[in-house]
Amino acid sequence: MNKGKGENPHFQVAGAGNAVTLLHGMGASLDTWEKQVSRLSKNYKIITPNTRGFGKNPGVSIYTMDTWVEDIYNLLAALKIEKTCLVGFSMGGFLPPDLLSGFQNFCKVSFL
């Protein structure tokens, strides 16, 4: 797994079933999704990563949309997620199209 300049992403996984990955917006963290995780995890495996520089992830000198996309992809690969539904808002809504263009085989559907 390529962790991108030694970054170890902070994330949470809750529930079981088909995977749903929730991507937070700029200035937010995985905690933004607390209510949705509580409900959705009853029927789905919910993955909530913090992107670099947000939440419990330390900031690094350089991060771009490409590094965030790579981090999300690498996290999902490490978790052995073969298919997921991507849900994002604000900045998190910009990540699914890039994930879809580079890694379309693992995404079932995307909601922005």
Beta strands, then each sheet from edge to edge (+ up, - down):
strand 1: 11-14
strand 2: 19-23
strand 3: 45-49
strand 4: 84-88
strand 5: 107-111
sheet 1: 1+ 3- 2- 4- 5-
end
